[in-house]
Amino acid sequence: MINLPFIERAHEAFKVQDFEGALKYYTIELNKDKENITIMNNIGFIHYFTYHLKEAKEFFSRVVQIDEDDQIGWFGLFLVARKQKDTNLERMCLFKVYQINDLPFDMLLENIDSFLNN
């Protein structure tokens, strides 16, 4: 893994749930490309999985501010809102996820339980 570019190191670390390593490498990449919503979404999910919900919400919010049609950003924000019991935000995000419909809505809903149990 040492010879891999930082972004690939980040992806590999994320896959094996080395969230600290993934966050380190994603942050390096984000500093080079400050508007990269894919990296921001990944960092948001790292914060979500490590129970740093405030930080996760900040990253997902930033994503949807940059691209209001980013379904993954809205889905991440939905998950955070659900954990924080913010029903207004939860409903708004769920509506946006459904409205955008890049990924099949049913597929996202099937995966909610696995995200919410983390």
N, C-alpha and C positions, 0 to 999 in steps of 0.2 A: 504494500500500500504506500510505502514511502515514495516511490517514483511516480505515483499518480498525480495528476493535477489536483489542486485543492477541491474543485467542485466534485470530482470523482471520489476523492477521499471522503467528502461530506456525504455523498450518496451511500457509499459503502458503510460508513459509520452509522448512518440512519437505519440502514437495512438490518444491522445487528443490534439495534437499540443502544448504541453507544452515543447517547444524546449529547453528552458533553463534548465528545470529539466532533460530532456532526455540527453542533452549534459553533464550535471554534472555526471550522472550515467554511461553513456557510457565511459566517460573519466576515471572514476575510474576503470572500467573493462579493458579498453585498457592499463592502466598502469600495470595491472596484466598479460595481454596477448598482448604484443606489436605487434605481427604479425597477429592479428585476423582481417582478411579482412572484415568479416561481420560487425563487430563493426565500422571499418574504413569507410565502405560504408554508414552505418547509420549516422555517424558523418558528412560525406560528404553531405548527403542529408539534414541534419539539417542546415548546412552552406548554402547550395543552397536555401532552403526555407526561410532562414533569410537574403538572399541577401549578404552573405559574400562569394562572388564568388572566391576570391583569396584562401581562406581557403578551400573551397569545392574542387577547382582544385588540391590543395596540397594533400588532402586526397585521391581523386580518382586516382591521379597520383601515389601515394604511393601504392594503391591497385594493379594497373596494373603492377607496377614494381615487386611486390611480386609474383603476379600470372597473367601472361599475357593472360590467358584464362578466366579471371573473367568478364563475360558479363555485370554484373551490374556495375562494376567499369568503364568499357568502356562507358556504357550508361550514367552514371552520368557525366563522363568527356565530352561526347558528348553534354549533356544539358548545361553544363557550357560553353563550346566552342561556342555553339549557342548563348547563352546570351551575351557572350563577342565579338560576331561577328568575331571569329577566324575561318574562313572558311577552312583553311588547316587542323587544328586540328579537326574540326567538321567532315570533310570528312573521315579522317583517323579513327576516333572513330566509325563513322557509318559503315565503312567497317568492322572493327573488330567485332562490335556487330552482323552484318550480318554473318560474317565468323564463329563465335563461335556457334551461333544458338542454345544455350541451351534452351532459352525461344523463343517461336515462334516470328520471326521478325515482323510479322503483329501485334501481340499483343502489342509489345513494341511501334510500330509506332502509334497504336491507342491511346496509353496513353501519347504520346508526348505532345499533346495540353494541357492536364491537368497540366503537369509539367512545360511547357513553360509559362503558364498563371499565375504561382506562382512566 
